[in-house]
Amino acid sequence: MSGPDVAPAPPLTFVIFGATGDLTRRLLIPTMINMTRSGLIGDDFSILGVGIEPGGDEMLLQRLDSFLETLGMEPDRQDAWQRLRKRISYVSGDFTQNGVYDEISSRLAHAPSANAAFYFAVPPQFFGEIAEKLSEHGLTNEAVGAFRRIAIEKPFGHDLASARALNARLLNQANESQIYRIDHFLGKETVQNIMTTRFANMMIEALWNNNYIDHVQITAAELVDVGTRGKFYDATGALRDMVPNHLFQLLAMVAMEPPNSFDAESIRNEKGKLLKALRVYSREDAAKNGVRGAYTAGPLNGNNLPAFTETTDVRPDSNTETFVALKLFVDTWRWAGVPFYLRTGKAMKERDTEVVITFRQVPFAQFPRAASRPPLPPNKLVIQVQPDEGLDMEISIKTPGLVMNTVPISLDFRYADRFDIGKQTGYESLFYELFVGDQTLFQRADGIEAGWAAVQPFLDLWADGGKPDPYAPGSMGPACANELIERDGRVWHRPHEKPDGNKP
Ligand code: BG6
């Protein structure tokens, strides 16, 4: 999404709660700069920052200036920043008190347009309260003929009960059509491309079912460790942090039925249906189908990493996992019997987010030498979400020569070879959709709750004790993760591994 073929967003004020925080300067402002540069937002777009820090517009602007200097922006970005900068103002105050909301009302009443999007860059325990205060002050009321939208980042709840409670609280103050629950994975090009890959290609979608697919793997391996996020992470863990949100969004894109149209409701209906079809395990089945790990001390990326339990702000006796692997089922006609293996973790061998579709083996191989060799390798489709965004298709070909021999090769496509995809934050499309009022890339209440319902048995099981299995930093997780898949006669895909025919 960029430039000339897309109309700029309508006039609006983007109200950021938590404007002096890290998220605003690291992510929101660079995104707004990119959007200004590419014309997705124009001169009738303004930002109203809200924060507890005393000061006025200049205080916020100077802070942003000093941060942006450290980024070393190229001239066209600097130029966009200078244009955007003129339309940023600041309200200082405590967002649990009424005064701030009176001030926001008065600013919006004097803005060129009454349209507003409120973004909560604050800890999640304040989400409900801010929404209530906005509503009490009439700020969510769209009767003025303008739109009023609320954008919220994850974590959306801590478990099924808290997610339900938060949804109910928000929906008391605003309609579902006004609430934009952000999952930043949906802003990634390759995640959006999953729909195109499936629904714009007959040869792919025709095979997309349990007759032809053996199993699906979804991996989000991270090289980064918990670092300075000890407090948050110890209370959260890999399962809550990544699975009901990011990994399930990938899963829903991969497994949902074709929507009747590409509008937000049709797509979210299909995703919601799919997530509701995820099997909710009994306690015994959760114990069989989920494993967890925590990294130990060791070398990672040239440094000596302390064990997770020795990380600042992590309890030394913490049971929190930094790695999780699950085997899940989607109970639908299309996917009956097809396991979905999911894994994610910190301090792993490399950064790699991928979806691997492994097709069934051919039923019969008539090649003369096939009988004496191991079975033909199955076809695979590897959707490389990041880094190195692309798509690989693994098929078998004949090796040149007189002997009828086969070798698997990979047909590779890399986005970077063909398109300029650099320098985006990944949030541009999300914010553009927020500003134009398209909810396709945002999560709906039912989808969020269905996701939590599927992970709740694991949360309950692990809350009752036991320790995650250790794994070395720089590995692909604990041994139990391999056992989880190998007992089914399958193996995890090795990131970036190429089939024999592509090896030099
Ligand atoms: C966030 C998690 O939601 O996603 C982080 O809280 C994680 O722990 C991050 O590192 C991963 O996102 P990305 O875009 O870097 O893959």
Boltz pocket constraint, residues with backbone or C-beta under 6 A from the ligand:
constraints:
  - pocket:
      binder: B
      contacts: [[A, 154], [A, 184], [A, 222], [A, 241], [A, 353]]
      max_distance: 6.0
